[in-house]
Amino acid sequence: METKPWRGIGDDDCPLSDTLRLLGGKHTTMILHCLVHGDLHFLELGRALPNVSRKVLTAELRSLIEAEILVRTEEGDALGRVRYGLSPRGRELAAILGRLYDWAIDGGGYEQSKRWSNA
């Protein structure tokens, strides 16, 4: 697989650093994991993530919407329900995170990094 040369690594406008900062939210990967199989209402997300406060969940959802990873859809019913789902960009990111998960399971994760740091 051919990759583009990395530019601006360590700079304030480094795309890789920006992406890692976005994914570095405490619950971001769990939110993405919940939405991989389909859209969810806010309350469904809250039930799936019981240890996340509404305030934190709202803030992380806003960040992901701003980054165009998620889409927010108002249902227009009397209850004012809102659905969250992955955007096309978010589905692409979910596939990348799935490969990263597989890499970690196959030995490229924590145990491997411990061995590398002790070398």
C-alpha positions as CSV (number, residue, x, y, z in Angstrom):
1,M,0.0,0.0,0.0
2,E,1.4,3.3,-1.0
3,T,1.2,6.2,1.5
4,K,1.7,9.9,1.1
5,P,4.8,11.5,2.7
6,W,4.0,12.9,6.1
7,R,4.1,16.6,6.2
8,G,4.1,19.0,9.1
9,I,4.7,16.3,11.8
10,G,4.7,18.0,15.1
11,D,3.4,21.3,13.7
12,D,0.1,22.8,14.9
13,D,-1.5,22.0,11.5
14,C,-0.3,18.4,11.2
15,P,-3.3,16.3,9.9
16,L,-2.1,13.2,11.7
17,S,-1.7,15.0,15.0
18,D,-5.1,16.6,14.5
19,T,-6.7,13.2,13.9
20,L,-5.0,11.6,16.9
21,R,-6.2,14.5,19.1
22,L,-9.7,14.0,17.9
23,L,-9.5,10.2,18.6
24,G,-7.9,10.9,21.9
25,G,-11.2,11.9,23.5
26,K,-11.8,9.7,26.5
27,H,-14.9,8.1,25.0
28,T,-14.5,8.8,21.3
29,T,-13.6,5.3,20.1
30,M,-16.5,3.8,22.2
31,I,-18.9,6.2,20.6
32,L,-17.6,5.2,17.1
33,H,-17.9,1.6,18.1
34,C,-21.5,2.0,19.1
35,L,-22.4,3.6,15.8
36,V,-20.6,1.1,13.5
37,H,-23.7,-1.0,13.2
38,G,-26.2,1.8,12.7
39,D,-27.6,5.1,13.9
40,L,-28.6,5.6,17.5
41,H,-30.7,8.1,19.4
42,F,-28.9,10.2,22.0
43,L,-30.6,8.2,24.8
44,E,-29.6,4.9,23.2
45,L,-26.0,6.1,23.1
46,G,-26.3,7.1,26.7
47,R,-27.5,3.6,27.7
48,A,-24.7,2.0,25.7
49,L,-22.2,4.2,27.5
50,P,-23.5,4.2,31.1
51,N,-20.3,5.6,32.6
52,V,-20.3,8.7,30.3
53,S,-22.2,11.8,31.6
54,R,-24.7,13.5,29.3
55,K,-22.5,16.6,29.3
56,V,-19.3,14.7,28.2
57,L,-21.3,12.7,25.6
58,T,-22.8,15.9,24.1
59,A,-19.3,17.5,23.9
60,E,-17.7,14.5,22.2
61,L,-20.6,14.2,19.8
62,R,-20.3,17.9,18.9
63,S,-16.5,17.4,18.2
64,L,-17.2,14.5,16.0
65,I,-19.9,16.3,14.1
66,E,-17.6,19.3,13.6
67,A,-14.9,17.0,12.3
68,E,-17.5,15.5,9.9
69,I,-17.1,12.1,11.4
70,L,-20.7,11.9,12.6
71,V,-24.0,13.2,11.2
72,R,-26.8,14.5,13.5
73,T,-30.4,14.0,12.1
74,E,-33.4,15.6,13.8
75,E,-36.4,13.3,13.5
76,G,-38.9,16.1,13.5
77,D,-41.3,14.3,15.9
78,A,-43.0,15.7,19.0
79,L,-40.4,14.2,21.2
80,G,-37.6,16.2,19.5
81,R,-35.5,13.0,19.0
82,V,-32.1,13.2,17.3
83,R,-30.2,10.3,15.7
84,Y,-26.5,10.1,15.4
85,G,-24.7,8.1,12.7
86,L,-21.4,7.8,10.9
87,S,-20.8,10.0,7.9
88,P,-19.1,8.5,4.9
89,R,-15.9,9.9,6.4
90,G,-16.8,8.3,9.7
91,R,-17.3,4.9,8.1
92,E,-13.9,5.2,6.4
93,L,-12.4,6.0,9.8
94,A,-14.2,3.1,11.4
95,A,-12.7,0.7,8.9
96,I,-9.2,2.1,9.7
97,L,-9.9,1.6,13.4
98,G,-11.0,-1.9,12.8
99,R,-7.7,-2.7,11.1
100,L,-5.9,-1.0,14.0
101,Y,-7.9,-3.2,16.4
102,D,-6.9,-6.3,14.4
103,W,-3.3,-5.2,14.4
104,A,-3.4,-4.9,18.2
105,I,-5.1,-8.3,18.6
106,D,-2.5,-9.9,16.3
107,G,0.3,-8.9,18.7
108,G,1.1,-5.4,17.4
109,G,-0.5,-3.8,20.4
110,Y,0.5,-3.3,24.0
111,E,2.6,-6.3,24.6
112,Q,4.6,-5.7,21.4
113,S,5.2,-2.0,22.4
114,K,6.4,-3.1,25.9
115,R,9.0,-5.4,24.2
116,W,10.1,-2.5,21.9
117,S,10.5,-0.1,24.7
118,N,12.7,-2.6,26.6
119,A,15.0,-3.2,23.7
